Amino acid sequence: MALTATSPRSASAHNGLLEVMPPDVWAEVAPLLELVPLRLGQVLYESGVAQQHVYFPTDCIVSLLYVLENGQSAEIAVVGFEGMVGVSLLMGGGSTPNRAVVQSAGHAFRMGAGHVRQLVEKGGPLLHLLLRYTQTLITQMSQTAVCNRHHSLEQQLCRWLLLSLDRLPGNELVMTQELIANMLGVRREGVTEAAGKLQRLNLIHYSRGHITVLDRPGLERHVCECYEVVKRETARLLPHEIAT
């Protein structure tokens, strides 16, 4: 399914970056977008491999992972309907040393690498918007590194839950504890213990791979400062419609 320049803005299926593009920019971008399904576990790009597309998620979450030689991995950032996957094309690098994997299935609008390069070379408001988004992504990556080094697993899990929920509609995640452990780069037993404590505090409910947040304000009080840093920087750099 491709969009047209005359499509209503709601056809962007609630991707924040698409929705705040100026009308003249949207008219140029819309015909280049293709709506595609993304399945759980699908790899959108591999480490060191030239990227062929950028993706604007609508109702899915994509994890950016660094994978070690022994196969172990850790999430360095998460992207949902607030952003774009494939900023290396925007920056001119073409590839990165990380992997992009679909963490929660859904859909995204896809644009070919050649079209991205042509649009970026023109500069203007589209480039400015995407560069500001890239700065929020860099903030998330750096804060994740700090959090993984200095904060408890329980706090890391709270941060991960809140960041993920900010990027998906609703208050529920479909996610196994094993997958969460892979995202955080920790043992599954640690995630089980941390999730169990949050459930006993009536902050979340976990059952059969479904995590429902019961008390978001309570979860925000329980999280470390890292979540607020990312949230505040997103609000500073991006239009209100994306930041919220």
Secondary structure, DSSP 8 states (H G I E B T S, - for coil): -B--TTS-GGGGTT-HHHHTS-HHHHHHHGGG-EEEEE-TT-EEE-TTS---EEEEESS-EEEEEEE-TTS-EEEEEEE-TTS-B-HHHHHT----SSEEEEEE-EEEEEEEHHHHHHHHHH-HHHHHHHHHHHHHHHHHHHHHHHHHHHS-HHHHHHHHHHHHHHTSSSSEEE--HHHHHHHHTS-HHHHHHHHHHHHHTTSEEEETTEEEES-HHHHHHHS-HHHHHHHHHHHHHS-HHHH-
